[in-house]
């Protein structure tokens, strides 16, 4: 798994908080009230200037109706893809090709499972 620098983590969390808050049509002031913070704290978090405590992260996630993971990693799967790429880097070509075949089989199975529901 790729090690994320503190600054990058703060920026990612801030972007995700802002994005999800905007999707929910919640103002910074409303979110601040929901988590017992002041609006300037939310502004600094969203700008990536302030790291939240674990308690605050949980409170913000609950207020926005998402998991802590969604605030840390986002919803687009980018981090998962980066992790997969990282795991495959430096592997022999045969291993990468085998993993690709396994993924194709899994995707095909999941697609057929979804059709059967």
Buried (B, 14 or more C-beta within 10 A) or exposed (E): EEEBEEEEEBBBBBBBBBBBBEEEEBEBEBBBBBBEBEBEBBBBBBEBEBBBEEEBBBBBBEBBEBEBEBBBBBBEEEBEEBEEEEEEEEEEEEEEEEBEEEEEEEEEEEEEEEEEE
